[in-house]
Amino acid sequence: MESFGRSQGVGSFLGSKSARQPGWSLWLNGQPGIVRPFRLLDPPSLSPDKKLRDRLKLEWRPIFQMMEQAPDMEIPTGSHNVTPEFVEQSFLQGTYYLKARAGYVWERSTRPEVLTISSWSKHVQRSNIEKFGNDNDPANLPPPDRHNAPHSNIWQRRRQLAPKVLDQRRRVRQRHNSP
């Protein structure tokens, strides 16, 4: 497996203060001759540096994978097929999709274009959209999956188990207190 660690330039491009538009270009193209497209990087193959792996996984992936989900967005395979015109057009298409999914960011921020990639990834999290989103944003969320579904029956199970546990504790106390 190919390793793309800090020594080959990925760390310098995965900065936490990157803006969304230049980050989108790196997501689609990478840095020709230095780093392949970031969308093709796998966190375990990056480096032994945990901070670098986490930055890709927690800051870059959430925002750009959501932008990739825009309707009718077809990203060509291989970075040589991605033209500057496609980068610009797909960035606009992804931005419109973000406005539909997390429109509260444009309502709350005076200049959303200057937000960093890490801030954007925080704003597009399901929990933030549910908590801060306008009336339309939660309605546009996909249905909950196993990672973010409400835990409805946990308390019921605990209540059912509690009397048994109390009975066991009583028996233990009786054994220790009897002569």
Secondary structure, DSSP 4 states (H G I P E B T S, - for coil): -----GGGTHHHHS-TT-BHHHHHHHHHH-BTTTB--GGG--HHHH-S-HHHHHIIIIIIHHHHHHHHTSTT--PPSSGGG--HHHHHHHHHHHHHHHHHH-THHHHH-S-GGG-BHHHHHHHTSHHHHHHH--SSTGGGSPPP-TTTS---SHHHHHHHHHHHHHHHHHHHHHHHH--
